[in-house]
Amino acid sequence: MYLKTEEANLYYEVEGSGKPLLLIHGVVVDGDLYKEASRLLRPYYQVITYDRRGSSRSLPVYQDAYDMKAQVRDAYALMEHLGLEQVFLAGASAGGSIALEVFRTYPKLVSHLLLYETPLTTLLPQQQEEQEWVKQIEAYVAKGRINRAMLQFMLSLGEGDERKQPKPKEVEEREIGNYDHFLHHEFSVFMRYLPEIEFYKKNADRITVAVGERSGESRYVQAARKFGELIGCEILHFPGCHNLPCDLPEDFVNCMMGVMARKGW
C-alpha cells in the first residue's frame, strides 16, 4: 500500500491486529528488514512497517528533504493515516535515531521506545577519530567513489551472523539500489545526529536500549550503550549482530515480546 503526502509516496504494510507496533528500518535496507519478524508478530499485534522516503519502494520524493524532521513527518503522517493513538515504537540502527525524534516530537503517541544498536556516535569520547572517519567517507562520496565509501561503511557494521538465511534476490537488488541515496542524502544526517539528552533523561523509563551480544565493541554498540548510560535507561543484550531483525527474526521477536510484556504492551 502507498501513502501519498506532499513530500513523498510512502510504501507501507500493515499486518495482524491488536496493539500497534511501528518498526522503523535503518539505512540501505527497507521495510522488509522486518518481514519475517512481522509474520511472527502479527498473531499478537498490529505490525506496521514502511520504506523510508527515498528508499526502495518509497519513490519518488517530491522535495529534496531528507533531514531528521522530514523523517519524523513521514512517521507521523503514517500514524495519522492509520488512526493510531499510541504505538510501541522500535527502530533498528539509524531507524532508532528517527524513533528518538518521533518520541521527542510526539511523546504522547509513543508508549515505549525500543532502540537496537542506534548509531549515536556523536556521544562517543573519541570524537576526533569519529569525525575523521565521517569526513573520509564524505570525501569518497564527493569524488564519486561510491563503492569505496560503501565498503568503508559496511566494514564498520562488523561481521554478519553466520546463522542468517540468505536474502531474496529482489531484496538484495533493492538494497544495492539504495546505496547512492544513502550516501548522498542520509549518511551525514545520521552520523552527525546529536540527541537531546536532557529530554530522554526525563523519559528514561519509556526507553529500552539493546545491542547485539555478537556485535563486539563496534562504534554502534559503544554509542548505544553510552546513550543508555547517559539517560539511565534499561540496556539489554540481544543474541545476534547488527542486522539481527532479519538475520535471526525469531530471536529478535522473542526479545522484543519480552520487553513489550514487561512494559504492559
N, C-alpha and C positions, 0 to 999 in steps of 0.2 A: 504494500500500500504506500501511497505517497501523500505527504502533506506539503502543499504549496504555500509558501509565505512570500512576503515582499522581497525577501533576500535569497531564499533557497527553495529547492524542491527536495524535501527530505524523504528518503526511503525508510520505512519503519515496519516492524512486525509486532503483533500482539498475540500472545498465546495463553491459553488457560483462563482461569477465573479465580477470584478471591482477592486478597490484599495485593495491591500493585507493587511490583519491583521494577525500577528503571535501571538498566545496565548500560553504562557508557564505555565505549571502547577507546583504546589509545590510538597511536599513530600507525600508519601504513595498513593496519588491519581494518576490518569493518564490523558491522553488527554480527556477522557470522562467527566472530570470536566466541560468542556465547551460544551458538546454535545448539550444540548437544546439551549444554547446561540448561538452556531454555526448555528443551524437551523433558529433562528430568525434573524441572521445577514446575512445569505447567499443571500437573495434577493438584498442586497445592496453592499456587499463586497465579496472579495475572502478570505475565512477564512481558516487558516492553523493551525492545532493542531497536536501534536505528543506526544508519550510516551517517556519520557526522558530515557537515557541509564540505563539499569538495572531495569526499572520499567515496570510492566505488560507485554505488548506485545513486548517491545523492548529488547528482549533477543536472544542470549547471547551477552555479551560484550567480545571481544577477548583480550583486555588488561585490567588489573585491574587498571583502571584510572577513578576516579570519582570526581576529583577536579574541581574547577570552570573553569579552562582553558579547560578541556575536555568537560564540558557542553557547553561552548561557541563554541568549534569546531563543536559540533553537530548542534547547531542552525545555524551556518554559512553554514555548509555542506548542510543543508536542503534548505536554501535560495538560495544557489548557484545552487543546483539541480533543483529548480523550476524557476530559472532565474529571481529572484526578484531583482530589482534595489533599491527599498526602501520600507520599511514596517512601518505600525503603530504597535508598539510592546507593548504588555501588559503581565504582569506577576502577578499571584496571589500568595501570601505567598512567599515561597522560590523561586518560579518561577520569582519573581521580582528581587531577587539577581542576578540570571542568566541574566535577561534582562538588568540590570545595567551594567554587564560586557560585554555583547554583544554590548551595546551602546558605552561603553568606547573603546572597541577594534575596532569596525567598525562604527564610528559615522555617516559616510555618508550613511549607509544603513538604518538608523533609522530616520523617520520623526518626531515621537513623542513617548514618553515613558510614559505608564500608569502603576503605581505600586499600587497594592492593598494589604495592610497590610503586607508589606515586613518585615521579621524578622531581622532587623538590630540592634540587641540587644547589639552589641559591642559599640554602641553610647550612651547607657543609662548611667546615672551618677552612678547608683548602681552596678558598675562593680564587686565588690567582691561578692555580693549576686548572680549576674547573673552567674559568673564563677563557684561558688559553685554548683549551680543548674545544669550547664552543666556537671561538673565533677561527680556529683551524678548519672546522667543518664548514663554517660560513664562507671562508675563503675558497674552499673547494667548490662550493655551490656557485659562487660568483664567477669562477673560471669555467663553469660548465662541466666540472669533473664530478658528475652525479654518482657514478659507480664508486668512485673513491670515497666520496662523502658517506654513501650508504654503508660501505664496508666498515668505515671507522665507527659509525653509529651502531651497526649490528654487533660489532665486537664488544661494545660497551654493555650490551644486554647479558653477556655471559653465555655459557653453553646451554644448548637446548636439552630438554629432558629426553633421555633415550627411550623412555616408555611411551612417548607420544605416538599417536596414529598419524599417518601422512594426510595432508590436507587434500581435498578435491582439487583437480587441475584448474577448474574455473575460479576457485577461491585464490589459488596461488597467482593466477594471471591478474586478478583484480588487485591483489596486493602489490604486485610489481608495477601495475599502472598507477599506484598511489605514491610511488617513490618521489616523483618530481613535485607533486603537490605538497607532500610533507616537507621536503627540504626547502622549497621556495616560500611556503606560507605558514608552516607550523613549527618548524624546528626552533627558531629563535623565540617564538611566543612561549613555548613550553619550557625551554631551557633557561629562560630569563624570568620566569614567573616567580614572584615572591608572595607567599600567602600572608594574610593579615593575622598574625599570631594571636594578638590580644582577643580578637573575636572568637577564635577557635578555643582559646583557653576557657572562655566563659561557657562554652558549649561542649566541653570535652566529654561529658557523659553521653553525648549523642554521636560520638565518633569512635570508630574502631579502625586501627591501622593493622595491616597484615603484610608479611613478607614471606617469600619462599625459603624454606629451610635448605633447599638445594641451590639457591642463588648465590651462595657465598657472601662476600662482602663487596658486592658491586656498588657503584655510586648510587644506584636507585634504592638498594636495601639500606645503605647508610643514611640516605636522605629521608626515607620514610621513617626509619627508626628515630632519627633526630627530631623530626616533626612531632612524632608521638611523645617523645620525652619533653619537648618544649611546652606542649599544651597539656601534658599529663593525662593522656587518654590511654585506653586499652591497646596493647600491642600484642599481636598474635603471630604465630608461625604456621604457615600452611605448607603441606607436603609437596612442594614442587619447585619449578623455576619461574622465570619472569612471565612466561606465557601460560601459566597454569590453567586459566579458564578453558582454553582449547586443548592444551596438552593432556590434562587429566581432569576432564569435566566432572566426573563422579566425585573425585576428591574435593574439587572446588565447591561443588554443590553441598556436599556433606558439611564442609567447614562453614559455608555461608548459612546454611539452615541452622547450624548450631548457634551462630551469632544472632540470627533472627529470633530463634526460640527464646534465647536469654533476654532479648530486648522486647519481647512480647509482641512480635510481629508475625 
